[in-house]
Amino acid sequence: MDLGYETSMESTNSSSSSSSPSRYESQKRRDWDTFGQYLRNNKPPLSFPHFHPSHVLEFMHYLDQFGKTKIHIQTCPYFGVPNPPTACPCPFRQAWGSLDALVGRLRAAYDEHGGNPQINPFGAPEVRRFLREVRDFQAKSRGISYEKKRKRPKQQQEEQEDQQEQV
């Protein structure tokens, strides 16, 4: 099992030689390379088949230092305030949505690199639990709800659109 992305990307690109990879594929490759670099810089260095969900969690904590989302701590007077009137010293972190998308791309890249989908560390229960906790805390911290939007049945949606047109 090779950590490098080049071999699988070359074979993917050779079938469509003139087209460049999609934005998603480019992000996935960049994320996989970044995670690989993180593993190589680990003490001791780790390789593709030898990392665990705990390393995924460490990587997400490491990425927090590059975050651009203000997350208020519980003692901050703006905790739970969506649009605070002034600045505060609370830290910037990675937004939950960014981490969730990152994990999704890395999970797909892991499978593409020959990892066993049954033991994919990016889909481990502790990683999913961590993401859920980050989402919930950030929602409370910023006063924003992350409730999942449910799809409405098509008939109900059409009735609502008709009502809006009549108004």
NORTA-V291630 format. One record per backbone hydrogen bond with DSSP energy under -1.0 kcal/mol. CO is the residue of the C=O (numbers start at 1). NH is the residue of the N-H. E is the energy in kcal/mol with one decimal. If there is no record, write none. Layout:
# NORTA-V291630
CO&NH&E + CO&NH&E
This chain:
# NORTA-V291630
5&9&-2.1 + 6&10&-3.0 + 7&11&-1.9 + 8&12&-1.8 + 9&13&-3.1 + 10&14&-2.1 + 16&19&-1.1 + 22&26&-2.5 + 23&27&-2.6 + 24&28&-2.8 + 25&29&-2.4 + 26&30&-2.7 + 27&31&-3.1 + 28&32&-2.5 + 29&33&-2.6 + 30&34&-2.4 + 31&35&-2.7 + 32&36&-2.5 + 33&37&-2.4 + 34&38&-2.3 + 35&39&-2.4 + 36&40&-2.3 + 37&41&-2.0 + 39&46&-2.1 + 47&50&-1.6 + 52&55&-1.2 + 52&56&-1.3 + 53&57&-2.4 + 54&58&-2.2 + 55&59&-2.2 + 56&60&-2.1 + 57&61&-2.2 + 58&62&-2.5 + 59&63&-2.1 + 62&65&-1.2 + 63&66&-2.2 + 64&67&-1.9 + 69&93&-2.8 + 73&76&-1.8 + 76&79&-1.8 + 78&81&-2.6 + 91&71&-2.6 + 93&69&-2.2 + 95&99&-2.1 + 96&100&-2.8 + 97&101&-2.2 + 98&102&-2.3 + 99&103&-2.6 + 100&104&-2.0 + 101&105&-2.3 + 102&106&-2.7 + 103&107&-2.5 + 104&108&-1.8 + 105&109&-2.4 + 106&110&-2.6 + 107&111&-1.7 + 108&112&-2.1 + 109&113&-1.5 + 110&115&-2.1 + 111&114&-1.4 + 116&119&-1.6 + 120&123&-1.5 + 124&128&-2.2 + 125&129&-2.7 + 126&130&-2.0 + 127&131&-2.4 + 128&132&-2.1 + 129&133&-2.4 + 130&134&-2.6 + 131&135&-2.6 + 132&136&-2.5 + 133&137&-2.6 + 134&138&-2.8 + 135&139&-2.1 + 136&140&-2.0 + 137&141&-3.1 + 138&142&-2.4 + 139&144&-1.7 + 141&80&-3.0 + 153&157&-2.2 + 154&158&-2.4 + 155&159&-2.2 + 156&160&-2.0 + 157&161&-2.2 + 158&162&-2.3 + 159&163&-2.1 + 160&164&-2.1 + 161&165&-2.0 + 162&166&-1.6 + 163&167&-1.0
